[in-house]
């Protein structure tokens, strides 16, 4: 049994105390043994669920999911506090200092100061000397489409690369033809990767979000599959179709 004060309304400080109590002697055996690595996926999943609530436009659902994300942040901070390295206040201190430093136009005593270049500020903070350093710092844990898009954006911003709509579309067609000619050969995996990266570049060139495009196409595929399933059920059976034939725009 742990000592915790029940309230009508809890605050962030209460959440911190609650997590600490759960991870203390006499608390929850599961919570006590968790590490950053063991709950890493939980943080990612909760962030995605919060994003889903934003897409739904449901404030109550968003409140719930943001709470789950906050709980993950507090949990990770408590692991570090128990190790004596930093606590939740140190996390808040760090992000406050970062926000103040990145908004000199807001917090500087100089009137009319122009908004800063955020990318340049981040590069200075992280001691990145080149655009390639900046690219390499993009988190590999991001969804691959988003990470690729960020890399393309940074490459274009460096001034060393262009990303035109016509050129990227030609690149997609060229990689597709090369893949067809390869016909399952030893370079198939490499060519598929190049085709995907070219497709991301083509989306970026037209101001489109590749992650959103693929999500919407996947939803259309599910709808098409449902129709196909109904047709097969009514007909009493049918031969399987190629997956790509089930795209909604090609339905009977």
N, C-alpha and C positions, 0 to 999 in steps of 0.2 A: 504493500500500500504506500502510495506517495502522497506528499502534502501538496494539494492544489486547491486554490480558492475558486469556487463556482461563482459565476456572475450572470447578470441579466444580459450584459453585452460585453464581448471580449474585444481586446485591442491587439495590435501587432506585438506589443510587449507580452501580453498573455500568451500569444502563440509561441513566442520564444521560450517562455517558462514551461509551457506544455510540452514542447519538443524536448527540452532539457529533462523534464520529469520522466518522459517516456524512455529516454536513453540512460537514465540513472539506475543505480542499484535499486531493485524493487520495482522498476518500471517494466517495460515490455521487452521480453527476451529477444524478439525479432529486431526491434529498433536498436537495441544495444549493440548488436553485432554487424550492423550495416556499415559499409564503407562508401567512399565516393564512387568507386567502380561498380559496386553491387546495385546502386540505385541510379546510376548514370542514365539508363534507359527510361526510368520513371520520369526524370526531368524532361527528357525529349518528348515523351508521350504526352505529358501534361501540357507542355507548350503547344503541341499540335491540337490537343483538345480545346485549349483556350482559343486558338486560331479558328477552329470549327465553330465555336460559340460566337465569335465575331462575325463569321460568314452568315450565321443564322439570324443575327440581329436581335437576339434574345438577351436583354440585360440581366435577368435572373440567372440564366445559364452561364453567362459570362462571369458574373460575380462568383458563382460556384467554381468555375474552372480557374479563374485568377487566384482564388484561394488555394487551389491545389498547387498552382505554380509557386505561390508565395511559400507554401509549406515546404516545398522542395528546397527553395533558397534557404529558408531558416534551418532545415535539416542539415544541409551541407555546411552551413556556417557553424552549427553546433558541433559537428564532427571536428572542425578545426579549432573551435573554442576548447573542446575537451583535450585536444593535443597541445594547447597553449600557443598556437600560432597566430590566429586572429579570430574575431567574433563578428556578430552581425553589425555592430556599430562600426567596426573597421570597414566592412563592406560598404555601408552607407557613406562613411567618410570618403572612401576612395571614389565612389561614383559621384558624390557631390563635388569633389575637387575636379574631377574630369569634366563635369558639365559646366562648371564655372570657367575652367580653362578653355573650353571649346566655344564659349560664348563671350569673347571679349567685347563684341559689339553691344552686349546687354549689360555686362558687369564692369566694363572699363570706365574710368572717370572721363575718358575722352568722348565728347559729344559727336554724334554722326559717324562713328566708326563703322566701316563696312563689315558685313558678315564675313566670317573667315572661310577658307577652303577647308572643309572638314577632313577630306582625304589627306591634305598636306599636314594638318594638325596631328592626325593619327600617326602618320609616318614619322613625325618628329618625336612623338611620345614613345613610339616603339623602336626608335633608333634605326629606321629603315632607310638605307642609303639609295636604293634603286627601286624602280617600278617592279622589277622581278621579286625583290624582297617583299614588297607590298602584296603581290600576287600569292607568294608562298605562304603568307600569313593568313590567308583566307581559310577558315576552318574546314578541315576535311570531313567533319561530321555533318556539314550541311548536306541537304539533298543534292545529288550530283548535278541536276539541271540548274539549280540556283547557283551552286558553286561555279559551274562553267560560265554562267551568265555574268557573274561578278568578275571573273577572270577576263572575259572578253571586254567588259566595260573598262577595266583598269588598263588593258592593253591599248584600247582606243584612246583613252585619256592621256596615255604616255606620249602620244604623237608618233609612235613608231609603227602603228597599225591602222588600217582603215577597215570599216565594216559596212560596206554598201549593200543595199537590198538585192540588186541584180547580181552582184559578185557572189554573195553568199548563197543565193538560189542556184546559181550555176555550180557552185561548189557542192551543194547537196545533190544535184543531178549527176555530177561527175563521180562523186563517191558512190552513189547508187549504182551507176553503170559499172564501176570498178568492182563493186561487190558482186554484181551479177556475173561478171566475167570470171571472178575468182571461183565462184560455184563451189563453195565449201572447202576451198583450199586452205593452205597453212596461214594465209594472211587474212582470213575471214574475220577473226576476232579484232584485229587491228583496224580493219576497214569499217567494221560496225561501230567501233569507238569513234573513228574519225567522222563517220556519217552523223552520229549523234551530236558531236561537237559542232559540226557544220550546221545542223538543224537549230541548235541553240543560238549560234551566231546569226542565222537568218531571222530567227524570232527577235533577237535584240535589235537587229538592223531596222526592223519595222515597228519597234516600240512595243513589242508583245512579250508577255511573261511566259516563258516556256513551261514552267511548272503548272501554271494555270491552264495553258493549252492542253497539256497531256492529261491533267485531271478532268477537264471537260470532255476530252475525247474518250477517256476511260468510262466516264458516266454514260456517254452516248453508246459505247460498246455494250455496257450492261443492259441498257434499254433495248438495243438490237438483239442481244442474246435472249432476253425475255420474250420478245416477239418470235424469234426463231424457235424457242422452246415450246411456245403455244402452238405454232404451226405444225411442228413435229408431233406434238401430242394429238392434235386434231386429225393429222394424216395417218396416225398409227405407226410412225417411224419414218426415218429418212437417213441417207448417207451423211456423214459428218462433212462440214464445210471447212475451208481454211479459215483460221482465225481472222485474217485480214479481210475476208469477204463479209464479215459480220458488222462492218462499220455502218453506222446508221444511214449514211447517204447512199449506200449501195443496196439497201433492203428492197425486197420485192414489193 
